[in-house]
């Protein structure tokens, strides 16, 4: 379930970058933590609700964290905002390097980043952005990746708020069902 909302205000950094947006939906309509999206991808989540409006915490904010997956490699990590005042940027933390020399799990510039659905805060498959820069050192377990957001925050006029959380995972998926004997006849 979704509800449409208009962007009614935006807070700017000294370099004229949008650092927070305010939408025209409030108490009784949205709650803190609900994801906010556009057709381009993920914007962030509702941070606080004040009467008839709400503030949205953007993915570029350093307080934001989103579980993500690299589409091409399947690598999982946590996207956090850099909080840069002069550009829109995020970084992926805890993105493992490949331990198998035959597997190409190294992230490359231009790779698309999507929400993984892990953690239950965001549904899987929402586009977050694309890799802008990769700095892989000869040592260490993790890759250093900078991501350019898919959404143009300065051009936001209308958004969608996801009201319903994603469905919980099926608890019976990992259970192995044993075959039942036919007609209650047990061999030997």
Buried (B, 14 or more C-beta within 10 A) or exposed (E): EEBEBEBEEBEEBEEEBBBBBBBBBBEEBBEEEBBBBBEBBBBBBBBEBEEEBBBBBBBBBEEBBBBBBBBBBEBBBBBBBBBBEEEBBBBBBEBEBEEEEEEEBBBEEEBBBBBBBBEEBBBEEBBBBBBBEBEEEEEEEBBBBBBBBBBEBEEBEEBBBBEEBBEEEEEEEEEEEEEEEEEEEEEE
